[in-house]
Amino acid sequence: MGRLNRRLAIILGGAVLLALIVVGTVVDTIVDVLWFGELGYEDVYWTALKARLVVRLVAGAVIFLFFFVNLRLAASSFGSIRRRISNIEIHEEIPGKWLTLTALAAAAFLAFLFSAAVSGHWLDVLVWTKRQPFDLVEPLFSRNVSFYVFTLPLLRLAQNLAFLLLVAALVILGVLYVTSGGLEISENRIRFRAGPLRHVVANLALLFLVLAWGYRLDLYELLFSSRGIVYGASYTDAHAQVLGYRVLVALSLAGFGVTVYDVVRGRYGLALTAFGALIIGAIVFKGLYPGAVQQFEVEPNEIDKEAPYIARNIAYTRHAYD
């Protein structure tokens, strides 16, 4: 009877909390509609609200699918529950439907949390759907300037989200497999069972791919660099950092390739080597090499080295202000 009362109290408490959230949301919406309507901008409010809802629904669906697949695969490692009755230990197999329902609930919760952050970028998505080319091409990568205004922010949002989801998945999978016995820590050694290890490394392969995508976007973001004496790509960016990011893209893609190969063959030494190589590459090609070019090649003769980039800055600033 006491257990039933506790369950009823939890259900009622959850229902009250949900009702308060819904009522608060409805009240806020009504106030916003009245305020925008009073100013004559009610259509603006509804456009923004619809854009925010669509972005959150689409992002939430993708996030939900990603986490559900990972969680359901990980849930399979929970084979049974141990129960002790007097001196007898009983192993009860967990029904598959309960594992599926648990994975569904957890994936829905995670999708709700992550999609809330994405919905805040609804304006980037809405602007991208109305994008138009400019009559201007930038000189470093020969891309239309509209790409940097409309498309690049959206690509960076998607890449950041993919990176965050994969890191979160790797952490969650580690916790689940430690809990279920898929990963054992004993005598200062970590041992995976074959299935869990393959699952974790497959996500690591996707992480390599997302890192390659990120370094590719870093190339384009050099146009917003503040390294030089003027805003925009400098001599070091154009002659050292571009090469550095291209090397890191290549290392990340190579890491993806060898990690997939490791997953197929069931041995994982190459994946660890690739991860270590990428860390060393990031230190060298994002920090040491560009820093050396800046210090030993640019700074002793800065005016001559930076002159073409200063001229670009002046010319495009004049173009912007007509």
C-alpha positions in Angstrom: 0.0 0.0 0.0 2.9 2.3 0.9 4.6 1.6 -2.4 1.4 2.3 -4.3 1.0 5.7 -2.5 4.6 6.6 -3.3 4.0 5.8 -7.0 0.8 7.8 -7.0 2.6 10.8 -5.4 5.3 10.7 -8.0 2.8 10.6 -10.8 0.8 13.4 -9.4 3.9 15.5 -8.8 5.0 14.9 -12.4 1.6 15.9 -13.7 1.5 19.1 -11.6 5.0 20.0 -12.8 4.0 19.4 -16.4 0.8 21.4 -16.0 2.8 24.3 -14.6 5.2 24.3 -17.5 2.4 24.1 -20.1 0.4 26.9 -18.4 3.5 29.1 -18.2 4.3 28.6 -21.8 0.7 29.4 -22.9 0.7 32.6 -20.8 4.0 33.7 -22.2 2.8 33.0 -25.8 -0.5 35.0 -25.2 1.5 38.0 -23.8 3.9 37.9 -26.8 1.0 37.7 -29.3 -0.8 40.6 -27.7 2.4 42.7 -27.6 3.4 42.1 -31.2 -0.2 42.6 -32.3 -0.4 45.9 -30.5 2.7 47.1 -32.5 1.4 45.7 -35.8 3.9 43.0 -36.1 1.9 39.9 -35.2 2.9 38.2 -38.5 6.5 38.6 -37.5 5.9 36.8 -34.2 4.1 33.9 -35.8 6.8 33.5 -38.5 9.5 33.4 -35.8 7.4 30.9 -33.7 6.8 28.6 -36.6 10.5 28.7 -37.6 11.5 27.9 -34.0 9.1 25.0 -33.8 10.1 23.5 -37.2 13.8 23.8 -36.4 13.3 22.1 -33.1 11.1 19.3 -34.5 13.5 18.5 -37.3 16.6 18.7 -35.1 14.8 16.7 -32.3 13.9 13.9 -34.8 17.5 13.6 -36.0 18.9 13.7 -32.4 16.3 11.2 -31.2 17.1 8.7 -33.9 20.8 9.0 -33.3 20.5 8.4 -29.5 17.9 5.7 -29.8 20.0 3.6 -32.2 23.0 4.0 -29.8 21.1 3.4 -26.6 19.2 0.4 -28.0 22.4 -1.3 -29.1 24.0 -0.6 -25.7 20.9 -1.8 -23.9 21.4 -5.3 -25.4 24.4 -5.7 -23.1 22.1 -5.7 -20.1 21.3 -9.4 -20.4 19.7 -10.1 -17.0 18.9 -8.8 -13.5 20.3 -10.6 -10.5 17.9 -11.2 -7.6 18.6 -13.0 -4.4 15.9 -14.8 -2.5 17.2 -16.2 0.8 20.4 -18.0 -0.3 19.4 -18.5 -3.9 20.6 -16.1 -6.6 18.2 -15.9 -9.6 19.1 -14.3 -13.0 16.0 -12.9 -14.7 16.3 -12.0 -18.4 15.3 -8.4 -19.1 12.5 -8.5 -21.7 13.4 -6.8 -25.0 10.4 -4.5 -24.9 11.5 -3.0 -21.7 15.0 -2.3 -23.1 13.4 -0.7 -26.2 11.0 1.4 -24.1 13.9 2.6 -21.8 15.9 3.5 -24.9 13.0 5.3 -26.4 12.4 7.3 -23.2 16.0 8.2 -22.7 16.5 9.2 -26.4 13.3 11.4 -26.2 14.6 13.1 -23.1 18.1 13.8 -24.7 16.4 15.0 -27.9 14.3 17.4 -25.9 17.4 18.8 -24.2 19.6 19.1 -27.2 17.0 20.4 -29.6 16.2 23.3 -27.2 19.7 24.7 -27.9 19.3 24.2 -31.6 16.0 26.0 -31.8 17.7 29.2 -30.6 19.3 29.4 -34.0 16.0 29.5 -35.9 17.0 32.8 -37.5 20.1 31.3 -39.1 17.9 28.6 -40.7 15.2 31.1 -41.8 17.7 33.5 -43.4 19.4 30.5 -45.2 16.1 29.5 -46.8 15.8 33.1 -48.2 19.5 33.4 -49.3 20.5 35.2 -52.4 23.9 35.4 -54.1 25.9 38.7 -53.8 27.7 40.4 -56.7 31.0 39.8 -54.9 33.5 37.0 -54.7 36.2 36.9 -52.0 39.8 36.4 -53.2 41.1 33.7 -50.9 38.9 30.8 -51.8 37.0 32.4 -54.7 33.6 31.9 -53.1 30.6 34.1 -53.3 30.3 36.3 -50.2 26.7 35.1 -49.6 28.2 31.7 -48.6 29.8 33.3 -45.6 26.7 35.3 -44.6 24.0 32.6 -45.1 25.5 29.1 -45.4 28.6 29.0 -43.3 26.8 29.8 -40.0 24.3 27.0 -40.6 27.1 24.5 -41.5 29.0 25.4 -38.4 25.8 24.9 -36.3 25.3 21.4 -37.8 29.0 20.5 -37.3 29.0 21.7 -33.7 25.8 19.7 -33.0 27.2 16.6 -34.6 30.4 16.9 -32.5 28.5 17.4 -29.3 26.2 14.5 -29.9 29.1 12.1 -30.6 31.0 13.2 -27.5 27.9 12.8 -25.4 27.2 9.4 -27.0 30.8 8.2 -26.2 30.4 9.3 -22.6 27.0 7.7 -22.2 28.1 4.5 -23.9 31.1 4.3 -21.6 28.9 4.6 -18.5 26.4 2.1 -19.8 29.0 -0.5 -20.7 30.8 -0.1 -17.4 27.4 -0.6 -15.7 26.4 -3.6 -17.7 29.8 -5.4 -17.7 30.6 -4.7 -21.3 33.6 -2.8 -20.1 35.7 -4.1 -17.2 38.2 -2.1 -15.2 40.5 -4.4 -13.2 44.2 -4.3 -12.3 44.6 -0.9 -13.9 43.5 -2.3 -17.2 40.4 -1.6 -19.3 38.9 -4.6 -21.2 36.0 -4.4 -23.6 33.9 -7.2 -24.8 33.9 -7.5 -28.6 30.4 -6.1 -29.3 30.6 -3.0 -27.0 34.1 -2.2 -28.2 33.0 -2.3 -31.9 30.1 0.0 -31.0 32.2 2.6 -29.3 34.9 2.6 -32.0 32.2 3.0 -34.7 31.2 6.2 -33.0 34.8 7.2 -32.8 35.0 6.8 -36.6 32.1 9.1 -37.0 33.9 11.6 -34.7 36.9 11.6 -37.0 34.6 12.4 -39.9 33.0 15.3 -38.0 36.4 16.6 -37.1 37.4 16.6 -40.7 34.3 18.6 -41.5 35.1 21.0 -38.7 38.6 21.7 -40.0 37.2 22.3 -43.5 34.9 24.9 -42.0 37.8 26.4 -40.1 39.4 27.1 -43.5 36.6 29.3 -44.5 36.5 31.0 -41.1 40.0 32.3 -41.7 38.3 35.2 -43.5 37.2 36.3 -40.0 40.7 35.9 -38.5 42.1 38.6 -36.2 45.7 37.3 -36.3 47.1 40.0 -38.5 47.2 43.8 -38.2 43.9 44.1 -39.9 40.7 42.1 -39.6 40.5 39.2 -42.1 42.9 36.6 -43.5 46.6 37.6 -43.0 49.8 36.4 -44.6 50.2 33.7 -41.9 46.6 32.6 -42.4 46.9 32.4 -46.2 50.4 30.7 -46.3 50.5 28.6 -43.1 47.1 28.1 -41.6 45.4 27.1 -44.8 48.0 24.4 -45.3 47.7 23.4 -41.6 43.9 23.0 -41.8 44.2 21.0 -45.0 46.7 18.6 -43.4 44.3 18.2 -40.4 41.4 17.5 -42.8 43.6 14.8 -44.4 44.6 13.3 -41.0 41.0 13.2 -39.8 39.8 11.5 -43.0 42.7 9.0 -42.7 41.6 8.4 -39.1 38.1 7.8 -40.2 39.3 5.3 -42.9 41.6 3.3 -40.6 39.0 3.3 -37.8 36.4 1.8 -40.1 39.0 -0.7 -41.2 39.6 -1.6 -37.5 35.8 -2.0 -36.9 35.6 -4.4 -39.9 38.6 -6.5 -38.8 37.9 -6.4 -35.1 41.3 -5.1 -34.0 41.7 -1.5 -32.9 45.3 -0.5 -32.8 45.2 1.7 -35.9 42.3 3.7 -34.4 44.3 4.6 -31.3 47.3 5.5 -33.5 45.2 7.7 -35.7 43.7 9.5 -32.7 47.2 10.2 -31.3 48.4 11.4 -34.7 45.5 13.8 -34.9 46.3 15.3 -31.5 49.9 15.8 -32.4 48.9 17.2 -35.8 46.5 19.7 -34.2 49.3 20.9 -31.9 51.7 21.3 -34.8 49.5 22.7 -37.5 47.1 24.8 -35.4 49.8 26.2 -33.1 53.5 25.6 -33.7 53.7 25.9 -37.5 51.6 29.1 -37.9 53.2 30.6 -34.8 56.7 30.0 -36.3 55.7 31.6 -39.6 54.2 34.6 -37.9 57.3 35.1 -35.6 60.2 34.3 -37.9 58.8 35.3 -41.4 56.1 37.9 -40.9 57.1 40.0 -37.9 60.7 40.9 -39.1 59.1 42.3 -42.3 55.5 42.8 -41.4 54.6 45.7 -43.7 55.8 44.0 -46.9 54.2 40.7 -45.9 50.9 42.1 -44.9 50.6 44.9 -47.5 48.4 42.8 -50.0 46.1 41.9 -47.2 45.9 45.4 -45.9 45.0 46.5 -49.4 42.2 43.9 -49.6 40.9 45.1 -46.3 40.7 48.7 -47.5 39.2 47.8 -50.9 36.5 45.6 -49.5 35.7 48.0 -46.7 35.2 50.7 -49.3 33.0 48.4 -51.3 30.9 47.6 -48.3 30.3 51.3 -47.6 30.0 52.1 -51.3 
